[in-house]
Amino acid sequence: FIRMNELSILTGFSGSGKPMLLNYLCCHLASVGNRICIASLEIRVEETIACLVAQAIGEDAPKDKGQLTLAMDWLSEGFWFYDHVGQVDFDQMLESFAYAHKRHGVNIIVIDSLMKCGLSFDDYKGQKVLVDRLADFVNQYDVHIFLVAHSKKKDSEKEYVGKMDVKGISEITDMAHNVASVWRNKSKEEAINELDTERDEHQIM
C-alpha cells in the first residue's frame, strides 16, 4: 500500500535492481488506477519503456506486433515520462511534476537518481535543501515520490546495505517518510550460475 503525501528513498548498489523493482511497482500501481511520471535521468526513455513493456506482459520481449501494441496502449493510459538524461535543472523538473499532477492527475513520481539532480557528491547543504524541497512538494500535492539514492561503496557488494549506507548527508534519509534497500544476493546468483554451467557441460558430454 502506497500512501500519498510521502517521500520514499530507494537505495542499493549499482546493478542491484532498483530500476527493475520500481518498474514492477509502477506497473502494479498503474494497474490499480494510479498515474505515473518517471524521471529516469540515467537511462533513455526508450529503454525505460522497453523495460516497462517487458514487465507489463511478463515476457522478455513481445511475441508479435499485436502484443506490443496492446502493451503500449496500456502504458499510454497511465504513464508519463520526464524526457531527460544527465544532470537536470531541478527547479524545472519540479515545475513539470506539478504540471503533470494538475493537468494529468499524476500521483506517483519516480526520480532516478539523486546524483543527477544537479548536485556534487560533497554538496551536503544542497542535498539537504533538495530533499527538503521534495518533502515540501509531497506535502503540497497529493502525490508519492520515489527517489533513488545510491549507496556508498563497501568492501564487497555481497554485504547488506541499509539507510546508514546512503551516499551523502544523513538528512537524505532522515527527512524521508520511508527508506528501502535493494540488495542482490550475489553469492546465491554465482552458485546458481555454477550449477547451470556444470549441468550444461554434463549434457554436452
VOKE-746812 format. One line per 3 residues: their letters; for each residue x, y, z of C-alpha. Coordinates in Angstrom, 1 decimal, always signed. Layout:
BEGIN
a	X Y Z ~ ...
This chain:
BEGIN
fir	+0.0 +0.0 +0.0 ~ +1.5 +3.3 -1.1 ~ +0.4 +6.4 +0.8
mne	+0.1 +9.8 -0.7 ~ +2.0 +12.9 +0.6 ~ +5.1 +10.8 +1.4
lsi	+8.7 +10.6 +0.1 ~ +10.4 +7.2 -0.2 ~ +14.1 +6.7 -0.6
ltg	+15.3 +3.6 -2.5 ~ +19.0 +2.7 -2.1 ~ +21.4 +0.0 -3.1
fsg	+24.5 -0.8 -5.0 ~ +24.6 -0.2 -8.8 ~ +23.3 -3.3 -10.5
sgk	+21.2 -4.4 -7.6 ~ +17.9 -4.0 -9.5 ~ +16.5 -0.7 -8.2
pml	+15.0 +0.4 -11.6 ~ +13.6 -3.1 -12.2 ~ +11.9 -3.1 -8.8
lny	+10.5 +0.4 -9.4 ~ +9.2 -0.5 -12.9 ~ +7.5 -3.6 -11.5
lcc	+5.9 -1.4 -8.7 ~ +4.9 +1.3 -11.2 ~ +3.1 -1.3 -13.4
hla	+1.2 -2.6 -10.4 ~ +0.3 +0.9 -9.2 ~ -0.9 +1.8 -12.7
svg	-3.0 -1.4 -12.9 ~ -5.0 -0.2 -9.9 ~ -5.6 +3.3 -11.2
nri	-2.6 +5.4 -10.3 ~ -0.9 +7.7 -12.8 ~ +2.9 +7.6 -13.0
cia	+5.6 +10.0 -14.0 ~ +9.1 +8.6 -14.3 ~ +12.2 +10.8 -14.5
sle	+14.9 +8.2 -15.4 ~ +17.8 +10.6 -15.6 ~ +20.4 +7.8 -16.1
irv	+18.5 +5.8 -18.8 ~ +16.9 +6.9 -22.1 ~ +13.1 +7.0 -22.1
eet	+13.1 +4.4 -24.9 ~ +15.0 +1.9 -22.7 ~ +12.7 +2.6 -19.8
iac	+9.6 +2.0 -21.9 ~ +11.1 -1.3 -23.2 ~ +11.6 -2.5 -19.6
lva	+8.0 -1.5 -18.7 ~ +6.7 -3.4 -21.7 ~ +8.5 -6.5 -20.6
qai	+7.2 -6.0 -17.0 ~ +3.6 -5.4 -18.3 ~ +3.5 -8.5 -20.5
ged	+5.6 -10.8 -18.2 ~ +7.9 -11.7 -21.1 ~ +11.5 -10.7 -22.2
apk	+10.0 -9.3 -25.4 ~ +6.6 -9.1 -27.1 ~ +5.8 -12.2 -29.2
dkg	+4.3 -10.1 -32.0 ~ +3.3 -6.6 -33.1 ~ -0.2 -7.1 -31.6
qlt	+1.1 -7.8 -28.1 ~ +3.4 -4.8 -28.3 ~ +0.6 -2.6 -29.4
lam	-1.6 -3.7 -26.5 ~ +1.2 -3.1 -24.0 ~ +2.0 +0.4 -25.5
dwl	-1.7 +1.3 -25.5 ~ -1.9 +0.3 -21.8 ~ +1.2 +2.3 -20.9
seg	-0.1 +5.4 -22.7 ~ -3.1 +5.5 -20.3 ~ -1.2 +5.7 -17.1
fwf	+2.4 +6.7 -17.7 ~ +4.2 +10.0 -18.4 ~ +8.0 +10.5 -18.7
ydh	+10.3 +13.3 -18.0 ~ +12.5 +13.0 -21.1 ~ +16.0 +14.0 -20.0
vgq	+19.2 +12.1 -19.4 ~ +22.1 +13.5 -17.4 ~ +22.3 +16.4 -14.9
vdf	+18.9 +18.1 -14.6 ~ +17.6 +21.6 -13.8 ~ +15.9 +20.6 -10.5
dqm	+13.5 +23.6 -10.4 ~ +12.3 +23.0 -13.9 ~ +11.8 +19.3 -13.2
les	+9.7 +20.1 -10.1 ~ +7.6 +22.5 -12.2 ~ +7.0 +19.7 -14.7
fay	+5.9 +17.4 -11.9 ~ +3.5 +20.0 -10.6 ~ +2.0 +20.5 -14.1
ahk	+1.7 +16.7 -14.6 ~ -0.2 +16.4 -11.3 ~ -2.5 +19.3 -12.0
rhg	-3.1 +18.6 -15.7 ~ -3.0 +14.8 -15.9 ~ -3.6 +13.6 -12.3
vni	-0.2 +12.1 -11.9 ~ +0.2 +11.0 -8.3 ~ +3.2 +8.7 -8.4
ivi	+6.6 +10.2 -9.3 ~ +9.9 +8.4 -9.7 ~ +13.3 +10.2 -9.7
dsl	+16.3 +8.1 -10.7 ~ +18.6 +9.3 -9.3 ~ +19.6 +11.9 -6.7
mkc	+23.1 +12.1 -8.2 ~ +21.7 +13.5 -11.4 ~ +19.8 +16.4 -9.7
gls	+22.5 +19.0 -10.3 ~ +24.5 +18.5 -7.1 ~ +28.1 +17.4 -6.5
fdd	+28.7 +14.4 -4.2 ~ +30.1 +16.7 -1.5 ~ +27.4 +19.4 -1.6
ykg	+25.8 +18.5 +1.6 ~ +23.9 +21.7 +2.1 ~ +22.5 +21.3 -1.4
qkv	+21.5 +17.7 -0.7 ~ +19.6 +18.8 +2.4 ~ +17.8 +21.6 +0.6
lvd	+16.8 +19.3 -2.3 ~ +15.3 +16.6 -0.1 ~ +13.6 +19.2 +2.0
rla	+12.0 +20.6 -1.1 ~ +10.8 +17.2 -2.2 ~ +9.3 +16.7 +1.3
dfv	+7.5 +20.1 +0.9 ~ +6.3 +19.0 -2.6 ~ +4.6 +15.8 -1.3
nqy	+3.0 +17.9 +1.4 ~ +1.7 +20.5 -1.1 ~ +0.5 +18.0 -3.7
dvh	-1.4 +14.7 -3.2 ~ +1.5 +12.6 -4.6 ~ +4.1 +10.0 -3.6
ifl	+7.7 +10.4 -4.7 ~ +10.3 +7.6 -5.0 ~ +13.8 +9.0 -5.0
vah	+16.7 +6.6 -5.9 ~ +19.8 +7.4 -3.8 ~ +22.9 +5.2 -4.5
skk	+24.7 +3.6 -1.6 ~ +28.3 +4.1 -0.6 ~ +30.8 +1.5 -1.9
kds	+31.7 -1.2 +0.6 ~ +34.4 -3.9 +0.7 ~ +32.1 -6.2 -1.2
eke	+28.8 -6.0 -2.9 ~ +27.8 -9.2 -1.1 ~ +27.4 -7.1 +2.1
yvg	+24.0 -5.8 +3.0 ~ +23.3 -2.1 +2.7 ~ +20.9 +0.0 +4.9
kmd	+19.8 +3.6 +5.5 ~ +23.2 +4.4 +7.0 ~ +24.9 +3.5 +3.8
vkg	+23.2 +6.0 +1.6 ~ +25.8 +8.2 -0.2 ~ +25.6 +11.8 +1.0
ise	+24.3 +13.6 +4.1 ~ +22.2 +11.8 +6.7 ~ +19.2 +14.2 +6.2
itd	+18.5 +12.4 +2.9 ~ +17.0 +9.5 +4.8 ~ +16.1 +11.5 +8.0
mah	+13.6 +13.7 +6.1 ~ +12.1 +10.8 +4.1 ~ +8.9 +9.0 +5.2
nva	+10.2 +5.6 +4.1 ~ +13.6 +4.1 +3.2 ~ +14.0 +0.8 +1.4
svw	+17.2 -1.0 +0.5 ~ +17.5 -3.2 -2.6 ~ +20.1 -6.0 -2.3
rnk	+21.1 -8.6 -4.8 ~ +22.2 -12.0 -3.4 ~ +25.4 -12.3 -5.5
ske	+26.6 -15.5 -3.7 ~ +23.4 -17.3 -4.5 ~ +23.5 -16.0 -8.1
eai	+27.0 -17.2 -8.5 ~ +26.1 -20.7 -7.1 ~ +23.2 -21.0 -9.5
nel	+25.3 -20.0 -12.5 ~ +27.9 -22.6 -11.5 ~ +25.3 -25.3 -11.3
dte	+23.9 -24.3 -14.6 ~ +27.4 -24.5 -16.2 ~ +28.0 -27.9 -14.7
rde	+24.6 -29.1 -16.0 ~ +25.3 -27.8 -19.5 ~ +28.8 -29.4 -19.5
hqi	+27.3 -32.7 -18.3 ~ +24.7 -32.7 -21.1 ~ +27.3 -32.0 -23.7
m	+29.4 -35.0 -22.5
